[in-house]
Amino acid sequence: MRAGLFGNESGEMEAWVYPLKIFRGFHLTFHVDGRALPAESLARTLIVHPESATLIYAGDNFSVRETFFVPVHEPGAMILLDVETEQPLEIEAGFVGDFQLEWPAALGGTFLNWDESQHAFVFGEERKKFYAMAGSPSASSARLAYQTNYSSDNENSLRLGVTSKGRASKIIVLAASTQGLADAQANYQRLATSYPDLLRDSAQYYRDYLNRTLNLTLPDSQLQQAYDWSRISTIQGLVTNPDLGTGLVAGYRTSGTSQRPGFAWFFGRDSFWTSFALNSIGDFATSRTALEFIAKFQRDDGKIPHEISQGASFVDWFKDYPYGYASADATPLYIIATNDYVSRSGDLDFARQKWDSLWKAYQFLRSTYDPQNFPQNFGFGHGWVEGGPLLPVKTEFYQSGLGLEALRALANLAKLTGKDDVSKDLQAAFDRQKPAFNRAFWSPEKKAFAFALDRQNRRVDELSVLTTVPMWFGVTDEDKSESTIQQLADADHQTDWGMRIISNRSPSYNGSGYHFGSVWPLFTGWAAVGEYRYHQPLPAYTNLRSNALLALDGSLGHVTEVLSGDYYQPLSTSSPHQIWSAAMVVTPILRGMLGLETDAHSHAVTFAPHVPAEWRSFSVDNLRVGSTTIAFNYQRAPGLLTLEVKRSGSDCTFDFYPAFSPRTDVASVELNGRSLPFHVAATASDQHVAIRFPLTQTTSTLRIRLKNDFGVSVSNVLPALGSASQRLRVLSETWNPARTQLTLSLSGLAGKTYELSIWNPSQIVSLEGGRLIKNVDQATLVVSFPPANPESYVHQNVVLNFAGSK
C-alpha cells in the first residue's frame, strides 16, 4: 500500500515509495574467481508468492536466491539474498539514482550521498523534505555515480561482503519519507531490524484476505488458481498516498527513464469496475474506501474525476492538466457502483452520507442529455473510446447504457434511504427510456446493437464488444442481445486470449490500436458477464477462461492491461499488473457463470449457475448476505442435482435457478426430504428451474431429480506466445420446437479438427457434421472443418438428432 518494486525476470528493477521514485536499473553482479558475472545471465527460476517474488540464480558452483519483498503497510521494501557457494563470492548491487516525484510533479535539484555510519545511500532534495535511504548492514565499498569533463558513470553500487564458502544471507533495505531525513532514517532502521516479522505478517495478511473473502472449490484447477490469485492481485491495487489518502490505483508497470509507473495512480472508472469484484467477494471495506476516495474529488457541478495522479498534490492537477475530468462515463458508474456496494453490503449510512454527492452526479449526468435523453460524450468527456478512428461520436451505446442503469441504481438508493417520491420518478424515467434506448441503437440491417450515434443522430453501425456493457446490467432486449452476442462470438471478434474491441474485418481495425483493435481483459470480462446474463454460456465460458489463464501466464498471478488483437502477446506498452483486469477474472466467475447475487436489505441470495456440463461438483464458502454467512456444495450426477446449503447467522431467502438443456425434464424437487414447488422458465437456448426456499435451518439439502439431462461444453487453452488464434468458436445453440434436434453453429480454422464434450450422449441417435466417441455418461464430439483458404476461419453446422420428443 505504500511502496512497490517493479521489474522483470532478469532481476532488473526500479523502486518506488509513493509518491517518490527512488532508483531504476537495479541489478546484481556476482564477483567470483576473479570474474564479474552479470546476474541476469544466470537467472534460472522465478517463484511468486502473494507477498514476495524470488529469483534463483545458479552458476557452476554457487546459487543465489534473491527475494523481493514489499511489506503491506510500510513505506519501503527489502531484498533478501540467500547465498550458497563452494568458493568465495561477493554480491554487488548497482542502480541508477532517479529520485523524483511521480508524474507530473518534480522535485527539482536532488542529491545522493553515501552515509558510512548507516551503510546506506541517502537520497535527498534541496528543501530537505523528501528523503530516501537504500543500503545494507553488511554494505561496503560504495561507488557513486559521477560526471567529469573526461569520463562519467551514472551507476551507483555497493558490495555486500564476501561469503567464503557455505551459506550466508544478506539484506538490502529501502525506505523513504515525505517528512524529512529523521523520519526516513526511522523507517529504514525499522525495516532493517524487522525483516522476518514483516515477511511473516505480510504472508499472513494475504492468507487472511483469502480466508475472509468468498472462497471457491472448483473442479478446474487452473480456474481455481486464477480465481485465488486474482483476489490477491485486485487487493494489491489499494494504495496509500501520504497527501491524498487511500484508494485504488489502476495498475503497475516499470517507468524506465520517466516517472509514470504504468497506471499506478487513482482512476474513477477503474475503481468502480473493480468494486463490483470486491463486492462480489465480500470485501466491502475496500470497496467503500475506493468509492470515498474518488468522491472526495467530485467537481462542483457533480462530475466525477477520471484520474488523479499520485503527484496531484504538488501541482494544480485539476486546472492545469486535461486529465482530471476527461471522461464522462465515470459519473454514471459512480452512481451504479455505489448502489451495488450499498445493496450488497447493507451499508445504508453510506447511502445517506453520499446522497447529496450522488444527486449532484445525477444532475451533471442530466446536463449532458440530448433531446432523446441520451447522455452525450461530445463536449462533455469521452466515453470508453478516448481517441482513434471510432471518434467523433455524440454518444456511445456503452455510455447511454450506463446512463440508463444509473437511473435504476439511483431509484433504488432513493428507495433505500426513504425518498419514495424521488425513487418513483427515477424508476418511471428508467421505464420510459429503456425502450427508446433499445430502439435507437438497434441496427435492423446488421441485426446487432450499434457502437454509437454520431453528431447527426445517425447510428454508427460498427459492431463492438462495448455493446456488452449494457447487457451486463440487463438493460437490453433479450432477442437483440442474443443476435449481437452470436456475432461477437465469431473469430473476427473473439480471439483465443479475449475480445477485440472491434472486428478485425473493420476498415478501422488495427491489432495494436489501443482503442480500435486491441484485446483488453476488461472487454473480455464484460462480454462474459453479458453472455451469461443472456444465456449464451459457451462463448461466455471461453471468454471467462481466456481471462483466467492470463493470470497464470506473463506476470505470474496478475492479468495484463491490453494485448494485441492479432497475436497472443501483450502490447509493448501494457501494464503487466492491471487491477480491473484481475477483477475481470473474479466477476465473470461469480456474477456470470455462478449467477451469484446478494441483497443485504431483503436478506436474499440468488444462485443462477450456468456451469460447464462436465462439472460434477463445486462449492462456495463464506458468501456474505448482511450478517449471514452461507456455504453451499453443488453435486451433479446423471438424473440428480443435489445442493447442500449451510447457514450461520439469521434466516434468509435462497433463490436457486440452475440452467438445464431444453430437453431436460424436471421430475421432482425436494427440500430436506419434502416435496417443494417449482416452475420452469424457458429461454431460446436453455431453461431454468426456479426454486425459492427459506434458509431457516443450519443445513438445508435440496434434490432435483431429472430425466433426459443433456449438455454441451467446450474448453479453451491459450496458444503459444506470439501465435494467432486457432481455437473453436461456438456461435449459437438452436433447438427445434420439439426439442428433438440441436444445431450448433461453429466457426473454426479451415482444415482443423476440434473436440467438444457431450454430457449424457445416449440420447443422441444421429448427427450431421461430426462424429461421436461415446463413454458411459460423457462423449467427445469431433468436428473437422474442410480445407479452404489456409489460416482462415470458416463456418460449419453440426446437427444432433435425439430420439422421440421431450
Residue pairs with C-beta under 8 A, 6 or more apart in sequence:
1 72
1 73
1 238
1 239
1 240
1 246
2 17
2 18
2 73
2 74
2 75
2 76
2 239
2 240
3 15
3 16
3 17
3 18
3 70
3 71
3 74
3 75
3 76
3 77
3 174
3 176
4 15
4 16
4 18
4 70
4 77
4 252
4 261
4 264
5 13
5 14
5 15
5 16
5 68
5 70
5 77
5 79
6 13
6 14
6 16
6 252
6 253
6 254
6 255
6 261
6 262
7 13
7 14
7 26
7 68
7 254
8 254
9 43
9 46
9 55
10 27
10 39
10 40
10 43
11 27
11 28
11 39
11 40
11 43
11 55
11 57
11 66
12 25
12 26
12 27
12 40
13 26
13 27
13 68
14 21
14 22
14 23
14 24
14 25
14 26
14 98
14 254
14 255
14 256
14 261
15 21
15 22
15 23
15 24
15 26
15 77
15 134
15 174
16 22
16 102
16 261
16 264
17 75
17 76
17 77
17 132
17 174
17 175
17 176
18 75
18 102
18 239
18 240
18 241
18 242
18 264
18 310
19 101
19 102
19 105
19 178
19 241
19 242
19 243
19 310
19 311
19 314
20 99
20 100
20 101
20 102
20 130
20 132
20 176
20 178
21 98
21 99
21 100
21 101
21 102
21 255
21 259
21 261
22 97
22 98
22 99
22 123
22 132
22 134
22 174
22 176
23 95
23 96
23 97
23 98
23 99
23 123
23 134
23 156
24 95
24 96
24 98
24 254
24 255
24 256
24 257
25 94
25 95
25 96
25 155
26 93
26 94
26 95
27 38
27 39
27 40
27 93
27 94
27 95
28 38
28 39
28 57
28 64
28 66
28 81
28 91
28 92
28 93
28 94
29 36
29 37
29 38
29 39
29 91
29 92
29 94
29 157
30 36
30 37
30 39
30 42
30 57
30 59
30 62
30 64
30 89
30 90
30 91
30 92
31 37
31 89
31 90
31 91
31 92
31 159
32 59
32 62
32 85
32 87
32 88
32 89
32 90
33 87
36 92
37 59
39 57
39 64
39 66
42 57
42 58
42 59
43 55
43 56
43 57
44 56
44 57
44 58
45 55
45 56
46 53
46 54
46 55
46 56
46 556
47 53
47 54
47 56
48 54
48 556
48 557
49 203
50 203
50 206
50 232
50 557
51 69
51 70
51 72
51 199
51 202
51 203
51 205
51 206
52 67
52 68
52 69
52 70
52 199
52 202
53 67
53 68
54 65
54 66
54 67
54 68
55 65
55 66
55 68
56 63
56 64
56 65
56 66
57 63
57 64
57 65
57 66
58 64
61 85
61 86
61 87
62 83
62 84
62 85
62 86
62 87
62 89
63 83
63 84
63 85
64 81
64 82
64 83
64 84
64 91
65 80
65 81
65 82
66 79
66 80
66 81
67 79
67 80
67 81
67 82
68 77
68 79
69 77
69 78
69 79
69 80
69 195
69 198
69 199
69 202
70 76
70 77
70 78
70 202
71 77
71 78
71 191
71 198
71 199
71 201
71 202
72 201
72 202
72 205
74 175
74 187
74 190
74 191
74 198
75 175
75 176
75 177
75 187
76 173
76 174
76 175
76 176
76 187
76 188
76 191
77 174
77 191
78 171
78 172
78 173
78 174
78 191
78 195
78 198
79 93
79 171
79 172
79 174
80 169
80 170
80 171
80 195
81 91
81 160
81 169
81 170
81 171
81 172
82 167
82 168
82 169
83 89
83 91
83 163
83 167
83 168
83 169
83 170
84 166
84 167
85 163
85 165
85 166
86 165
87 165
88 162
88 163
88 164
88 165
89 162
89 163
90 159
90 160
90 161
90 162
90 163
91 159
91 160
91 170
92 157
92 158
92 159
92 160
93 136
93 157
93 158
93 160
93 172
94 155
94 156
94 157
95 134
95 155
95 156
95 157
96 145
96 154
96 155
96 156
97 110
97 112
97 121
97 123
97 145
97 154
97 156
98 257
99 107
99 110
99 112
99 123
99 124
99 125
99 130
99 132
100 106
100 107
100 110
100 259
101 107
101 130
101 259
101 311
101 314
102 259
102 260
102 261
102 264
102 265
102 309
102 310
102 311
103 258
103 259
103 260
103 309
103 311
104 309
104 311
104 315
104 317
104 321
105 309
105 311
105 312
105 314
105 315
106 259
107 125
107 130
108 125
108 126
109 125
109 126
110 123
110 124
110 125
110 126
111 123
111 124
111 125
111 126
112 121
112 122
112 123
112 124
112 144
112 145
112 156
113 121
113 122
113 124
113 144
114 120
114 121
114 122
114 142
114 144
115 121
115 122
115 133
115 135
118 133
118 135
118 185
118 188
119 135
119 136
119 137
119 138
119 139
119 140
120 133
120 134
120 135
120 136
120 139
120 173
120 188
121 133
121 134
121 135
121 142
121 156
121 158
122 131
122 132
122 133
122 181
123 131
123 132
123 133
123 134
123 176
124 130
124 131
124 132
124 181
128 180
128 181
129 178
129 179
129 180
130 176
130 177
130 178
131 176
131 177
131 180
131 181
131 183
131 184
132 174
132 175
132 176
132 177
132 184
133 173
133 174
133 175
133 176
133 184
133 185
133 187
133 188
134 172
134 173
134 174
135 158
135 172
135 173
135 188
136 158
136 160
136 170
136 171
136 172
136 173
137 171
137 192
138 160
138 161
138 170
138 171
139 158
139 159
139 160
139 161
139 172
140 158
140 159
140 161
141 158
141 159
142 156
142 157
142 158
143 155
143 156
143 157
143 158
144 156
145 152
145 153
145 154
145 155
145 156
146 152
146 153
147 153
147 154
160 170
160 172
161 170
171 192
171 195
173 188
173 191
173 192
174 191
175 184
175 187
175 188
175 190
175 191
176 184
176 187
177 183
177 184
177 187
178 242
178 243
179 242
191 198
206 232
209 231
209 232
209 235
209 283
210 228
210 231
210 232
211 622
212 282
212 622
213 231
213 281
213 282
213 283
213 622
214 280
214 281
214 282
214 590
214 620
214 621
214 622
214 623
214 624
215 620
215 621
215 622
216 224
216 227
216 589
216 618
216 619
216 620
216 621
217 224
217 618
217 619
217 621
218 224
218 227
218 618
219 615
219 616
219 617
219 618
220 545
220 612
220 615
222 545
222 548
222 549
222 552
223 544
223 545
223 548
223 589
225 551
225 552
226 547
226 548
226 549
226 550
226 551
226 552
226 585
227 548
227 585
227 586
227 589
229 551
229 552
229 557
229 558
229 582
230 277
230 548
230 551
230 559
230 582
230 583
230 585
230 586
231 281
231 586
232 557
233 551
233 557
233 558
233 559
233 577
233 579
233 582
234 274
234 277
234 278
234 579
234 582
234 583
234 586
235 283
235 286
236 577
236 579
237 248
237 249
237 250
237 251
237 274
237 579
237 582
238 246
238 247
238 248
238 286
238 289
238 290
239 246
239 247
239 248
239 249
239 264
239 266
239 310
240 246
241 247
241 266
241 310
241 313
243 313
244 266
244 293
244 308
244 310
244 312
244 313
245 293
245 296
246 289
246 293
247 266
247 271
247 289
247 290
247 293
247 294
247 308
248 266
248 267
248 270
248 271
248 274
248 275
248 286
248 289
248 290
248 293
248 579
249 263
249 264
249 265
249 266
249 267
249 270
249 310
249 579
250 262
250 263
250 264
250 265
250 266
250 267
250 270
250 307
250 575
250 578
250 579
250 580
251 262
251 263
251 264
251 561
251 575
251 577
251 578
251 579
251 580
251 581
252 261
252 262
252 263
252 264
252 575
252 576
252 577
253 261
253 262
253 263
253 264
253 561
253 574
253 575
253 576
253 577
254 261
254 262
255 261
255 262
259 311
262 561
262 575
262 576
262 577
262 578
263 270
263 561
263 575
263 578
264 310
265 307
265 308
265 309
265 310
265 311
265 312
266 293
266 294
266 307
266 308
266 309
266 310
267 306
267 307
267 308
268 294
268 304
268 305
268 306
268 307
268 327
268 330
268 333
268 334
269 306
269 327
269 329
269 330
269 333
270 579
270 580
271 290
271 291
271 293
271 294
271 337
272 290
272 291
272 294
272 330
272 333
272 334
272 336
272 337
273 333
273 522
273 580
273 583
273 584
274 290
274 579
274 580
274 583
275 287
275 290
275 291
275 337
275 340
275 341
276 337
276 340
276 583
276 587
276 591
277 582
277 583
277 584
277 586
277 587
277 590
278 284
278 286
278 287
278 290
278 583
279 287
279 340
279 341
279 344
279 345
280 344
280 586
280 587
280 590
280 591
280 596
281 586
281 590
282 622
282 623
282 624
284 341
284 344
284 345
284 347
284 624
287 337
287 341
287 345
288 341
288 345
288 347
288 350
291 334
291 337
291 338
291 341
291 350
291 354
294 304
294 305
294 308
294 330
294 334
295 304
295 334
295 354
295 357
297 305
297 308
297 318
297 324
298 304
298 305
298 357
298 360
298 361
299 305
299 318
299 325
299 364
301 360
301 363
301 364
301 367
302 331
302 357
302 359
302 360
302 361
302 362
302 363
302 364
302 365
303 325
303 328
303 330
303 331
303 361
303 364
303 381
304 325
304 330
304 331
304 333
304 334
304 361
305 318
305 324
305 325
305 330
306 323
306 324
306 325
306 326
306 327
306 330
306 381
307 323
307 324
307 326
308 317
308 324
309 317
309 321
309 323
311 317
312 318
315 321
317 324
318 324
318 325
325 381
326 381
326 382
326 386
327 381
327 382
327 383
327 386
328 368
328 375
328 376
328 377
328 380
328 381
328 382
328 383
328 399
329 381
329 382
329 383
329 384
329 398
329 399
329 402
331 361
331 364
331 365
331 406
332 361
332 365
332 375
332 399
332 402
332 403
332 405
332 406
333 402
333 406
334 358
334 361
335 358
335 361
335 362
335 365
335 406
335 409
335 410
335 413
336 402
336 405
336 406
336 409
336 473
338 350
338 351
338 354
338 358
338 409
338 413
339 409
339 410
339 412
339 413
340 409
341 347
341 350
342 348
342 350
342 351
342 413
342 416
343 412
343 416
343 599
343 600
343 601
344 598
344 599
344 600
345 600
346 600
346 601
346 626
348 416
348 417
348 601
351 358
351 413
351 416
351 417
352 417
355 413
355 417
355 419
358 410
358 413
362 406
362 410
365 375
365 403
365 406
367 380
368 375
368 376
368 380
369 375
369 376
370 376
370 394
370 395
370 457
372 436
372 440
372 457
373 429
373 433
373 436
374 394
374 395
374 400
374 403
374 437
374 440
374 453
375 395
375 399
375 400
375 402
375 403
376 394
376 395
376 399
377 383
377 393
377 394
377 395
377 396
377 399
378 392
378 393
378 394
378 395
378 455
382 391
383 393
383 395
383 396
383 398
383 399
384 396
384 398
384 399
384 466
384 469
384 515
385 391
385 393
385 396
385 466
385 515
385 516
386 515
387 514
387 515
388 508
388 513
388 514
388 515
388 516
389 508
389 516
390 451
390 452
390 460
390 462
390 464
390 502
390 508
390 515
390 516
392 454
392 455
393 451
393 452
393 453
393 454
393 455
393 460
394 452
394 453
394 454
394 455
394 457
395 452
395 453
396 451
396 452
396 466
397 441
397 449
397 450
397 451
397 452
397 464
397 466
397 467
397 470
398 466
398 467
398 469
398 470
400 437
400 440
400 441
400 470
401 437
401 469
401 470
401 473
401 475
401 476
402 469
402 470
404 430
404 433
404 434
404 437
404 470
404 473
404 475
405 470
405 473
405 475
407 426
407 427
407 429
407 430
407 433
408 426
408 427
408 430
408 473
408 475
410 426
411 422
411 423
411 424
411 426
411 427
411 430
412 423
414 420
414 422
414 423
414 426
415 423
416 601
434 475
437 470
437 475
438 476
438 477
438 480
440 453
440 459
441 449
441 450
441 453
441 459
442 449
442 450
442 477
442 480
443 449
443 450
443 459
443 461
445 461
446 461
446 463
446 487
447 483
447 484
447 487
448 461
448 463
448 467
448 480
448 483
448 484
448 487
449 467
449 470
449 476
449 480
449 481
449 484
450 459
450 460
450 461
450 462
450 467
451 460
451 461
451 462
451 463
451 464
451 466
451 467
451 502
452 459
452 460
452 462
453 459
453 460
454 460
462 502
462 506
462 508
463 484
463 487
463 488
463 493
463 502
463 503
464 501
464 502
465 488
465 493
465 499
465 500
465 501
465 502
465 523
465 524
465 526
465 527
466 501
466 523
466 526
467 484
467 488
468 484
468 485
468 488
468 523
468 526
468 527
468 529
468 530
468 531
469 526
469 530
470 476
471 481
471 484
471 485
471 529
471 530
471 531
471 533
471 534
472 526
472 529
472 530
472 533
474 533
476 534
478 534
478 683
481 530
481 533
481 534
482 534
482 535
482 536
482 684
482 685
482 732
485 527
485 530
485 531
485 534
485 536
485 539
486 536
486 731
486 732
486 745
487 493
487 731
488 494
488 499
488 527
488 539
489 531
489 536
489 538
489 539
489 729
489 730
489 731
489 732
489 747
490 729
490 731
490 747
490 793
491 725
491 729
491 747
491 793
492 500
492 503
492 504
492 505
492 793
493 499
493 500
493 502
493 503
493 504
494 500
494 527
494 539
494 542
494 543
494 729
495 519
495 546
495 565
495 568
495 725
496 546
496 568
496 716
496 717
496 718
496 719
496 723
496 725
496 726
496 727
497 519
497 546
497 550
497 563
497 568
497 718
497 719
497 725
498 519
498 520
498 521
498 523
498 524
498 543
498 546
498 547
498 550
498 563
499 519
499 520
499 523
499 524
499 526
499 527
499 543
500 509
500 517
500 518
500 519
500 523
500 565
501 513
501 515
501 516
501 517
501 518
501 519
501 520
501 523
501 565
502 508
502 509
502 516
502 517
503 509
504 511
504 517
504 565
504 566
508 516
508 517
509 516
509 517
509 565
510 516
510 517
510 565
511 517
511 518
511 564
511 565
511 566
511 567
512 518
512 564
512 565
512 566
512 571
513 565
514 562
514 571
517 565
518 562
518 563
518 564
518 565
518 571
519 562
519 563
519 564
519 565
520 561
520 562
520 563
520 581
521 547
521 550
521 559
521 560
521 561
521 563
521 578
521 581
521 584
521 585
522 580
522 581
522 584
524 543
524 546
524 547
524 584
525 543
525 544
525 547
525 581
525 583
525 584
525 585
525 587
525 588
526 584
527 539
527 540
527 543
528 540
528 541
528 543
528 544
528 547
528 584
528 588
528 592
528 593
529 540
529 587
529 588
529 591
529 592
531 537
531 539
531 540
531 543
531 592
532 540
532 588
532 591
532 592
532 593
532 595
532 610
533 592
535 610
535 659
535 683
535 684
535 685
535 686
536 685
536 732
537 593
537 610
537 612
537 659
537 686
538 712
538 713
538 714
538 730
538 733
539 729
539 730
539 731
540 588
540 592
540 593
540 610
541 593
541 610
541 612
541 713
541 714
541 715
542 714
542 716
542 727
542 729
542 730
543 588
544 585
544 588
544 589
544 592
544 593
545 715
545 716
546 716
546 718
547 559
547 581
547 584
547 585
547 588
548 585
548 589
549 717
549 718
550 559
550 560
550 581
550 585
550 718
551 557
551 558
551 559
551 582
551 585
553 718
553 721
554 560
554 570
554 576
555 576
555 577
558 576
558 577
558 578
558 581
558 582
559 577
559 578
559 581
559 582
559 584
559 585
560 570
560 574
560 575
560 576
560 577
560 578
560 581
561 570
561 571
561 574
561 575
561 576
561 578
561 581
562 570
562 571
562 573
562 574
562 578
563 569
563 570
563 571
563 574
564 570
564 571
566 724
567 722
567 723
567 724
568 718
568 719
568 720
568 721
568 722
568 723
568 724
568 725
569 721
569 722
570 576
590 596
591 597
592 610
593 609
593 610
593 611
594 607
594 608
594 609
594 611
594 620
595 606
595 607
595 608
595 609
595 610
595 657
596 605
596 606
596 607
596 620
596 623
597 605
597 606
597 608
598 604
598 605
598 606
598 623
598 624
598 625
599 605
599 625
600 625
600 626
601 626
602 653
603 625
603 626
603 628
603 650
603 651
603 652
603 653
604 625
604 652
604 653
604 654
604 655
605 623
605 625
605 630
605 652
605 653
605 654
605 655
606 655
606 657
607 632
607 654
607 655
607 656
607 657
607 658
608 655
608 656
608 657
608 658
608 659
608 688
609 634
609 658
609 659
610 659
610 686
611 618
611 634
612 711
612 713
612 715
612 757
613 711
613 712
613 713
613 757
613 758
613 759
614 711
614 713
614 757
614 759
614 778
615 636
616 635
616 636
616 637
617 633
617 634
617 635
617 636
618 633
618 634
619 631
619 632
619 633
619 634
620 630
620 631
620 632
620 634
621 631
622 629
622 631
623 629
623 630
623 631
623 632
624 630
625 652
626 649
626 650
626 652
627 649
627 650
628 647
628 648
628 649
628 650
628 651
628 652
628 695
629 647
629 648
629 649
630 645
630 646
630 647
630 648
630 652
630 654
630 695
631 645
631 646
632 643
632 644
632 645
632 646
633 643
633 644
634 641
634 642
634 643
635 641
635 642
635 643
635 644
636 642
638 709
638 760
638 777
639 705
639 706
639 707
639 709
640 703
640 704
640 705
640 706
641 658
641 703
641 704
641 706
642 701
642 702
642 703
642 704
643 656
643 701
643 702
643 703
643 704
644 699
644 700
644 701
644 702
645 654
645 695
645 699
645 700
645 701
645 702
646 698
646 699
646 700
647 695
647 697
647 698
647 699
647 700
648 698
651 694
651 695
651 696
652 694
652 695
653 692
653 693
653 694
653 695
654 692
654 693
654 694
654 695
654 700
655 690
655 691
655 692
656 689
656 690
656 691
656 692
656 693
656 702
657 681
657 688
657 689
657 690
657 691
658 688
658 689
658 704
659 686
659 687
659 688
660 666
660 686
660 687
660 688
660 689
660 706
660 709
660 711
661 686
661 687
661 708
661 709
661 710
661 711
662 682
662 685
662 686
662 687
662 735
662 739
662 806
663 708
663 709
663 710
663 735
663 739
663 763
663 802
663 806
664 687
664 706
664 707
664 708
664 709
664 710
665 706
665 707
665 708
665 806
666 678
666 680
666 689
666 704
666 705
666 706
667 705
667 706
667 707
668 675
668 704
668 705
669 675
669 676
669 677
669 678
669 689
669 691
669 702
669 703
669 704
669 705
670 676
670 702
670 703
670 705
671 693
671 700
671 701
671 702
672 697
672 700
672 701
673 701
676 691
676 693
676 702
678 689
678 690
678 691
679 689
679 690
680 687
680 688
680 689
680 690
681 687
681 688
681 690
684 734
684 735
685 732
685 733
685 734
685 735
689 704
691 702
691 704
693 700
693 702
708 760
708 763
708 806
709 759
709 760
710 758
710 759
710 760
710 763
710 802
711 758
711 759
711 760
712 733
712 742
712 744
712 756
712 757
712 758
712 759
712 781
713 756
713 757
713 759
714 728
714 730
714 756
714 757
715 757
716 727
716 728
717 727
719 725
719 726
719 727
724 791
726 749
726 752
727 754
728 746
728 747
728 748
728 754
728 756
728 783
729 746
729 747
729 748
729 793
730 744
730 745
730 746
730 756
731 745
731 746
731 747
731 795
732 743
732 744
732 745
733 742
733 743
733 744
733 745
734 742
734 743
734 745
735 741
735 742
735 743
738 805
738 806
739 802
739 805
739 806
740 801
740 802
740 803
740 804
740 805
740 806
741 799
741 800
741 801
741 802
742 799
742 800
742 802
743 797
743 798
743 799
743 800
744 756
744 797
744 798
744 799
744 800
745 795
745 797
746 754
746 783
746 795
746 796
746 797
746 798
747 793
747 794
747 795
747 796
748 754
748 783
748 785
748 793
748 794
748 796
749 785
749 791
749 792
749 793
749 794
750 785
750 786
750 787
750 788
750 789
750 790
750 791
750 792
750 793
750 794
751 785
751 786
751 787
751 788
751 790
752 784
752 785
753 782
753 783
753 784
753 785
754 782
754 783
754 784
754 785
755 780
755 781
755 782
755 783
756 780
756 781
756 783
757 778
757 779
757 780
757 781
758 764
758 772
758 778
758 779
758 780
758 781
759 777
759 778
760 777
760 778
761 772
761 774
761 775
761 777
761 778
761 779
762 774
762 777
763 802
763 803
764 772
764 779
764 800
764 801
764 802
765 801
765 802
765 803
766 801
767 781
767 798
767 799
767 800
767 801
768 797
768 798
768 799
768 801
769 783
769 796
769 797
769 798
769 799
770 781
770 782
770 783
770 784
770 798
771 781
771 782
772 779
772 780
772 781
772 782
773 779
773 780
773 782
781 798
783 796
783 798
785 794
785 796
786 794
786 796
788 794
